[in-house]
Amino acid sequence: MNTVARSRGVVVLGSTGTIGVNTLDVLSRHQARFHVVALAAQRNVSKLLEQCLLHRPEMAVLADDDAADELNTRVKQAALDTEVLSGAAGVRRVAALKHADVVMAAIVGAAGLLPALDAVKAGKKVLIANKEPLVMLGGLFIKEARRSGATILPIDSEHNAIFQCLPASCGSGIPIHDAPRSYGINKIILTASGGPFRNSSKAQLEHVTPKQACSHPNWVMGKKISVDSATMMNKGLEIIEATCLFNVGPEDVDVVVHPQSIVHSLVEYVDGSVLAQLANPDMRIPIAHALAWPERMSSGAETLKLCNLGALGFELPSLDRFPCLRIAREVAGEGGTAPSIANAANEVAVDSFLNGRLKFTDIPWLISETLEHVAAVDDSDLHSVLLADEQARSFALEQLDTKSWRRNNDERRATIT
Ligand SMILES: NC(=O)c1ccc[n+]([C@@H]2O[C@H](COP(=O)([O-])OP(=O)(O)OC[C@H]3O[C@@H](n4cnc5c(N)ncnc54)[C@H](OP(=O)(O)O)[C@@H]3O)[C@@H](O)[C@H]2O)c1
């Protein structure tokens, strides 16, 4: 008998961002297999309207109320059959839509926590790019996925690579059945490009501008993750993400700098075998992998021409020049609400750096100060994590507002272009 597979309904949270746009590109290549049910973003009206015209979703949400009103007017003018929702409640509503099968969680930062959790609680196939919620509350995501039957698939290229290198017997997606050690896994090795300042001296890092920090050598990404890559906080957040997704301790996760971004991560087995996933640096590859999983489908990315690659390099990261990596490892070991405090302080610090209020080299300083003054608790339930996030943000913002801070930064602002 000839069976035709049912088209899967997809919700894209953060559709106007880099991951969202790449997701829609992959989906548009497989229109018989997937259809877009809902799109959500924060305030980018024109991009979301353009996406609505192209993908005809049932629903479109903007978290910003004024922007949602404008979108609604323009959707009506365009005679589109798309219902426009607004606010954080609208985003959460589409994250758990009954008739959606797949949710791409690609909102940036802690703002994505509640909608991603809603999608997991609703038992969806959740493609998680938004690493910050996993850093804050990874344990709860895994627990809720076990309860609801949701499958979590990692989109971060490193975690997607590790997932591809795990033995099939680990089970059907994440949560995996047992701890990786029971499958003979010795170590998880995350690769890091080293970012735009891999070879910069400490003195050079003092004068880094937002534009330089956002110019990643290999990847095109949103501003926040670009700055995180430049400070290597991104790799630190990824260590914590790996501990939750793969049920390992931070000591089981190594980081190696690999400037070419071709080997996306590796898994070392007890017999000495090391399995790696290689591909061109194109986020459509992990997105297509997760959308089609456990099958495979085309992504639109160029295939790897091994003979054109030249040498691939690997080196140890410098914790001296990139202290965010050390801080993240420490909070990963501490657990409880410590990762949420570090994450919130980092979000404030990155935003302030991008707005010219903070020097690049003060990002780790602000995170350390916040960790020192905001007490972490061992319990990391939703309530304690949201409270820690709020306390850390207000402490970090207070630091920026102090008199001496403002005075010093007047001079700094003049040097940032
Ligand atoms: N880019 C990559 O290559 C990459 C790789 C791995 C992991 N990730 C992770 O994926 C996530 C997204 O990264 P990105 O690079 O795509 O970021 P981005 O380009 O900055 O896009 C962020 C998206 O989130 C939306 N958004 C922000 N706040 C929101 C809110 N409160 N409610 C609803 N939507 C909101 C934005 O909407 P507006 O456009 O309207 O502001 C935009 O659609 C991050 O957590 C990042 O760490 C990214």
The ligand as an ORCA input file, in Angstrom:
! r2SCAN-3c Opt
* xyz 0 1
  N      22.488     32.067     15.467
  C      23.092     30.916     15.635
  O      23.878     30.464     14.794
  C      22.830     30.097     16.887
  C      23.501     28.880     17.039
  C      23.220     28.109     18.155
  C      22.337     28.547     19.126
  N      21.719     29.748     18.958
  C      20.779     30.203     20.009
  O      19.502     30.433     19.429
  C      18.864     31.527     20.073
  C      18.512     32.554     19.001
  O      19.711     33.039     18.427
  P      19.717     33.989     17.143
  O      21.125     34.131     16.736
  O      18.728     33.479     16.153
  O      19.192     35.372     17.794
  P      18.640     36.662     17.058
  O      19.061     36.660     15.638
  O      18.989     37.800     17.924
  O      17.040     36.438     17.088
  C      16.329     36.435     18.284
  C      14.869     36.141     18.013
  O      14.168     36.123     19.268
  C      13.055     37.050     19.174
  N      12.760     37.531     20.516
  C      13.567     38.212     21.352
  N      12.943     38.452     22.522
  C      11.698     37.911     22.410
  C      10.571     37.839     23.253
  N      10.583     38.381     24.488
  N       9.474     37.188     22.806
  C       9.437     36.645     21.568
  N      10.472     36.676     20.725
  C      11.595     37.310     21.141
  C      13.531     38.119     18.202
  O      12.450     38.884     17.676
  P      12.693     40.364     17.011
  O      13.476     40.115     15.754
  O      11.330     40.864     16.747
  O      13.471     41.159     18.021
  C      14.196     37.226     17.150
  O      13.216     36.608     16.360
  C      19.843     32.052     21.125
  O      19.517     31.514     22.372
  C      21.200     31.518     20.658
  O      22.089     31.294     21.722
  C      21.943     30.530     17.861
*
